[in-house]
Amino acid sequence: MGDDRARLNGHRDALMRRGLSFIRRARRFQAAINVICVMGGASLAGVGGAMDGGLMPDTGNGLLTVKGLCVWFGLGLVFVGGVILLLLQDEAPALLARAAALESEAQRHLDVRDALHARLDSLAQLDLKRLALIDANRSMREALENALLIPAADVPRSLQAMLEAARRFTLASIGFGIDEQWAISIFQVKGDRLVRIAAIRADQLPPAHAARSWARHEGFVGEAWGRDREMIIADSAESGITEAYPVPAPLRRAYDAERYRSMAAIPVRLGSTGIWGVVAASTSCPERFKRDPGNKQVQAVDTVRLIARMTGLTAAAFKRSGH
């Protein structure tokens, strides 16, 4: 697409150069036409008009006298010179103006084409993300089915296996970039704290140390538990976000502001027994997670919801089977 614009601009520049060169040559030629045709013809017609006698001979076979030849030839030179000057003065600027108009029209069509290509690319990316979401769902179900066949399996190890099995599809569905510092964690309510029992994270992040646990209304994970609803933060750098989701001093980390720019926390419920835990996703990329229910193209939060549903299904299945 860029090559088309470059070629179009090159053609335009070449046309303008040729047009300006033509105008400069035409102006030099215009002086010669003024002297030879207009002034010369007018002088010749004037000389002929000053001669004695008529324009045509009274006797003989000739059509015009010397006077007639001078007058008519002079008038002809003036007429031809005038026509040439008219063409030189009007034709070149008109052609350049027309060329400029056509170039602008071509640029407009290129803009329309580029916008259409961008839209098609966006839809193609969306299709890939939707397919990835379907594959993530399938991979999680298969991991859960395999875990239930293992007598020694438990919920934390099964959920970790589920996250690992669907990792590639989950990342594609959300759209995490190569340079993003992201993490997806599953927390379970244990007493009065949310404790992380499974997680996956970006490869470029340093090895995880002891995970933080959260009480009700501590940080955005604790707020999701305390309020019993989804917490979606598009950009934690916006005014008032830090105050709305306070983190106790002992739980703060120096890297929090950088790593936790956009977040989604989805409570996990088991029927009427209340909240079992919370699935939390975070990233250093602002606007990755946002609450936009009217936009069907936004599915990053939907992917986190899928993990929460599969976590609840896993917990319920283990509870029913007595594992």
C-alpha positions as CSV (number, residue, x, y, z in Angstrom):
1,M,0.0,0.0,0.0
2,G,2.9,2.4,0.7
3,D,4.4,1.6,-2.7
4,D,1.2,2.7,-4.4
5,R,1.3,6.0,-2.7
6,A,5.0,6.4,-3.4
7,R,4.5,5.7,-7.1
8,L,1.5,8.1,-7.2
9,N,3.5,10.8,-5.6
10,G,6.4,10.1,-8.0
11,H,4.1,10.4,-11.0
12,R,2.6,13.7,-9.6
13,D,6.1,15.2,-9.0
14,A,7.3,14.1,-12.5
15,L,4.1,15.6,-14.1
16,M,4.5,18.9,-12.2
17,R,8.2,19.1,-13.2
18,R,7.3,18.5,-16.9
19,G,4.4,21.0,-16.7
20,L,6.5,23.7,-15.2
21,S,9.3,23.1,-17.7
22,F,6.7,23.3,-20.5
23,I,5.4,26.6,-19.1
24,R,8.9,28.1,-18.9
25,R,9.6,27.0,-22.5
26,A,6.2,28.3,-23.6
27,R,6.9,31.7,-22.0
28,R,10.2,32.0,-23.9
29,F,8.4,30.9,-27.1
30,Q,5.6,33.5,-26.3
31,A,8.1,36.3,-26.7
32,A,9.1,35.1,-30.2
33,I,5.4,34.7,-31.2
34,N,4.7,38.3,-30.1
35,V,7.6,39.6,-32.1
36,I,7.2,37.4,-35.2
37,C,3.5,36.9,-35.5
38,V,1.7,39.7,-33.7
39,M,4.1,42.6,-34.1
40,G,5.5,41.4,-37.5
41,G,2.0,40.6,-38.8
42,A,0.6,43.9,-37.6
43,S,3.5,45.8,-39.1
44,L,3.2,44.0,-42.4
45,A,-0.5,44.7,-42.5
46,G,0.1,48.3,-41.7
47,V,2.7,48.7,-44.5
48,G,0.4,47.1,-46.9
49,G,-2.5,49.3,-45.9
50,A,-0.3,52.4,-46.5
51,M,0.4,51.4,-50.1
52,D,-1.5,53.0,-52.9
53,G,-4.0,51.0,-54.9
54,G,-6.5,48.3,-54.1
55,L,-6.2,44.9,-52.5
56,M,-7.1,43.1,-55.7
57,P,-5.9,44.0,-59.2
58,D,-8.3,45.6,-61.6
59,T,-7.0,43.7,-64.5
60,G,-4.9,40.6,-65.1
61,N,-4.9,37.1,-63.6
62,G,-3.6,37.8,-60.1
63,L,-5.9,37.4,-57.1
64,L,-4.2,40.0,-54.9
65,T,-1.9,43.0,-55.3
66,V,1.3,43.5,-53.3
67,K,-0.8,45.6,-51.0
68,G,-3.4,42.9,-50.6
69,L,-0.7,40.2,-50.0
70,C,0.9,42.4,-47.3
71,V,-2.5,43.1,-45.6
72,W,-3.9,39.6,-45.7
73,F,-0.6,37.9,-44.8
74,G,-0.1,40.3,-42.0
75,L,-3.6,39.7,-40.6
76,G,-3.1,36.0,-40.9
77,L,0.1,36.2,-38.9
78,V,-1.7,38.2,-36.2
79,F,-4.5,35.7,-36.1
80,V,-2.3,32.6,-35.9
81,G,-0.1,34.3,-33.2
82,G,-3.1,35.1,-31.2
83,V,-4.4,31.6,-31.3
84,I,-1.0,30.2,-30.3
85,L,-0.7,32.6,-27.4
86,L,-4.2,31.7,-26.3
87,L,-3.3,28.0,-26.2
88,L,0.0,28.6,-24.5
89,Q,-1.6,30.7,-21.8
90,D,-4.7,28.6,-21.0
91,E,-3.9,25.0,-21.9
92,A,-0.8,24.3,-19.7
93,P,-2.3,25.7,-16.4
94,A,-5.6,23.9,-17.2
95,L,-3.8,20.6,-17.7
96,L,-1.8,21.0,-14.5
97,A,-5.0,21.8,-12.6
98,R,-6.7,18.7,-14.0
99,A,-3.7,16.6,-13.1
100,A,-3.7,17.9,-9.6
101,A,-7.4,17.1,-9.2
102,L,-6.9,13.6,-10.5
103,E,-4.0,13.1,-8.1
104,S,-6.2,14.2,-5.2
105,E,-9.0,11.8,-6.3
106,A,-6.5,9.0,-6.5
107,Q,-5.2,9.8,-3.0
108,R,-8.8,9.7,-1.7
109,H,-9.4,6.3,-3.3
110,L,-6.1,5.0,-1.7
111,D,-7.3,6.3,1.7
112,V,-10.6,4.3,1.2
113,R,-8.7,1.2,0.2
114,D,-6.3,1.4,3.1
115,A,-9.2,1.8,5.5
116,L,-10.9,-1.2,4.0
117,H,-7.7,-3.3,4.3
118,A,-7.2,-2.2,7.9
119,R,-10.8,-3.2,8.6
120,L,-10.3,-6.6,6.9
121,D,-7.1,-7.1,8.9
122,S,-8.9,-6.3,12.1
123,L,-11.6,-8.8,11.4
124,A,-9.1,-11.4,10.4
125,Q,-7.3,-10.9,13.8
126,L,-10.6,-11.1,15.6
127,D,-11.4,-14.4,13.9
128,L,-8.1,-15.8,15.0
129,K,-8.7,-14.7,18.6
130,R,-12.2,-16.2,18.5
131,L,-10.8,-19.5,17.2
132,A,-8.2,-19.3,20.0
133,L,-10.9,-18.9,22.6
134,I,-12.7,-22.0,21.3
135,D,-9.4,-23.9,21.4
136,A,-8.7,-22.7,24.9
137,N,-12.1,-23.9,26.0
138,R,-11.5,-27.3,24.5
139,S,-8.0,-27.6,26.0
140,M,-9.3,-26.8,29.5
141,R,-12.0,-29.3,29.3
142,E,-9.7,-32.0,28.1
143,A,-7.3,-31.2,31.0
144,L,-10.1,-31.4,33.5
145,E,-11.3,-34.7,32.1
146,N,-7.8,-36.1,32.3
147,A,-7.4,-34.9,35.9
148,L,-10.5,-36.6,37.1
149,L,-9.1,-39.9,35.9
150,I,-6.1,-39.6,38.2
151,P,-6.8,-40.8,41.7
152,A,-4.1,-38.7,43.3
153,A,-5.1,-35.5,41.5
154,D,-6.2,-32.4,43.5
155,V,-7.7,-29.0,42.6
156,P,-4.5,-26.9,42.7
157,R,-2.4,-29.3,40.5
158,S,-5.4,-29.8,38.1
159,L,-6.0,-26.1,37.7
160,Q,-2.2,-25.6,37.1
161,A,-2.3,-28.3,34.4
162,M,-5.4,-26.7,32.9
163,L,-3.7,-23.3,32.6
164,E,-0.6,-24.8,31.1
165,A,-2.6,-26.9,28.6
166,A,-4.5,-23.9,27.3
167,R,-1.6,-21.4,27.7
168,R,-1.0,-20.9,24.0
169,F,-4.6,-20.5,23.1
170,T,-5.3,-18.3,26.1
171,L,-2.5,-15.8,25.2
172,A,-3.7,-15.7,21.6
173,S,-7.3,-15.1,22.7
174,I,-6.5,-12.2,25.0
175,G,-3.9,-10.8,22.6
176,F,-0.9,-10.4,24.9
177,G,2.1,-8.9,23.1
178,I,5.7,-10.2,23.2
179,D,6.8,-7.3,25.5
180,E,3.9,-7.4,27.9
181,Q,4.4,-8.3,31.5
182,W,1.3,-10.3,32.2
183,A,0.1,-12.9,34.7
184,I,-3.0,-15.0,35.1
185,S,-3.6,-16.3,38.7
186,I,-6.3,-18.5,40.3
187,F,-7.0,-17.7,44.0
188,Q,-9.0,-19.8,46.4
189,V,-10.7,-18.6,49.6
190,K,-9.0,-20.2,52.5
191,G,-10.3,-18.8,55.8
192,D,-10.2,-15.1,55.7
193,R,-7.6,-14.9,52.8
194,L,-7.5,-15.4,49.1
195,V,-4.5,-17.7,48.4
196,R,-3.0,-18.3,45.0
197,I,-3.1,-22.0,44.0
198,A,-2.2,-21.8,40.3
199,A,-0.8,-19.3,37.9
200,I,0.9,-18.7,34.5
201,R,3.0,-15.6,33.7
202,A,5.1,-14.0,31.0
203,D,8.4,-15.6,30.2
204,Q,10.3,-12.4,30.6
205,L,9.2,-11.9,34.2
206,P,11.6,-13.0,36.9
207,P,10.8,-16.3,38.8
208,A,7.8,-15.9,41.1
209,H,8.5,-15.6,44.8
210,A,6.0,-16.3,47.6
211,A,2.6,-15.2,46.3
212,R,0.7,-12.5,48.1
213,S,-2.6,-13.4,49.7
214,W,-5.4,-11.0,50.0
215,A,-8.1,-10.3,52.5
216,R,-11.5,-8.8,51.6
217,H,-11.2,-5.4,50.0
218,E,-7.4,-5.5,49.7
219,G,-6.3,-4.6,46.2
220,F,-8.4,-5.2,43.2
221,V,-8.4,-9.0,43.8
222,G,-9.7,-8.5,47.4
223,E,-12.3,-6.0,46.1
224,A,-13.7,-8.6,43.7
225,W,-14.1,-10.9,46.6
226,G,-15.4,-8.3,49.0
227,R,-17.9,-6.8,46.5
228,D,-18.8,-10.2,45.0
229,R,-18.6,-8.9,41.5
230,E,-16.2,-8.5,38.5
231,M,-13.6,-5.8,38.8
232,I,-12.3,-4.5,35.4
233,I,-9.6,-1.8,35.4
234,A,-8.6,-0.4,32.0
235,D,-5.7,1.7,33.3
236,S,-4.6,1.8,36.9
237,A,-2.7,5.1,36.2
238,E,-6.0,7.0,35.9
239,S,-6.9,9.4,38.7
240,G,-8.6,7.8,41.7
241,I,-7.9,4.1,40.8
242,T,-5.2,3.7,43.5
243,E,-7.5,5.2,46.2
244,A,-10.4,3.0,45.1
245,Y,-8.4,-0.2,45.4
246,P,-6.0,0.4,48.4
247,V,-3.2,-2.1,49.0
248,P,-1.8,-2.3,52.6
249,A,1.8,-1.2,52.9
250,P,3.2,-4.7,53.7
251,L,1.7,-6.0,50.4
252,R,3.0,-3.3,48.1
253,R,5.8,-3.9,45.6
254,A,8.0,-1.5,43.8
255,Y,6.9,-2.9,40.4
256,D,3.2,-2.8,41.0
257,A,2.6,0.5,39.1
258,E,4.4,-0.9,36.0
259,R,3.1,-4.5,35.9
260,Y,-0.5,-3.9,36.9
261,R,-1.7,-1.3,34.4
262,S,-4.8,-3.2,33.3
263,M,-6.6,-5.9,35.3
264,A,-9.6,-8.2,35.4
265,A,-10.7,-10.1,38.5
266,I,-13.6,-12.5,38.1
267,P,-15.2,-14.2,41.2
268,V,-15.7,-18.0,41.1
269,R,-18.9,-19.2,42.6
270,L,-20.0,-22.7,43.5
271,G,-23.8,-22.7,43.5
272,S,-25.3,-21.2,46.6
273,T,-22.1,-21.8,48.7
274,G,-20.8,-18.3,48.0
275,I,-17.5,-17.3,46.4
276,W,-15.0,-20.2,46.1
277,G,-12.2,-17.9,44.8
278,V,-11.1,-15.3,42.2
279,V,-9.4,-15.6,38.8
280,A,-7.2,-12.5,38.2
281,A,-5.4,-11.4,35.0
282,S,-3.0,-8.4,34.9
283,T,-0.8,-6.8,32.3
284,S,1.6,-3.9,31.8
285,C,-0.4,-2.9,28.7
286,P,-3.1,-0.3,29.5
287,E,-6.5,-0.8,28.0
288,R,-6.0,-4.5,27.6
289,F,-8.9,-5.3,29.8
290,K,-11.9,-3.0,29.7
291,R,-15.6,-3.1,30.4
292,D,-17.2,-2.7,27.0
293,P,-20.3,-4.9,26.8
294,G,-21.5,-3.3,23.6
295,N,-18.3,-4.1,21.7
296,K,-18.4,-7.7,20.4
297,Q,-14.8,-7.4,19.3
298,V,-13.5,-7.1,22.9
299,Q,-12.9,-10.6,24.3
300,A,-10.0,-10.3,26.6
301,V,-12.3,-10.2,29.6
302,D,-14.4,-13.0,28.1
303,T,-11.3,-15.2,28.2
304,V,-10.8,-14.5,31.9
305,R,-14.5,-15.3,32.4
306,L,-13.9,-18.6,30.6
307,I,-11.0,-19.5,33.0
308,A,-13.3,-18.6,35.9
309,R,-16.1,-20.9,34.6
310,M,-13.7,-23.7,34.1
311,T,-12.2,-23.2,37.5
312,G,-15.6,-23.4,39.1
313,L,-16.4,-26.5,37.0
314,T,-13.1,-28.1,38.2
315,A,-13.7,-27.3,41.8
316,A,-17.3,-28.6,41.6
317,A,-16.2,-31.8,39.9
318,F,-13.6,-32.5,42.5
319,K,-16.0,-31.7,45.3
320,R,-18.6,-34.1,43.9
321,S,-16.1,-36.9,43.2
322,G,-14.7,-36.7,46.7
323,H,-11.1,-36.1,45.6
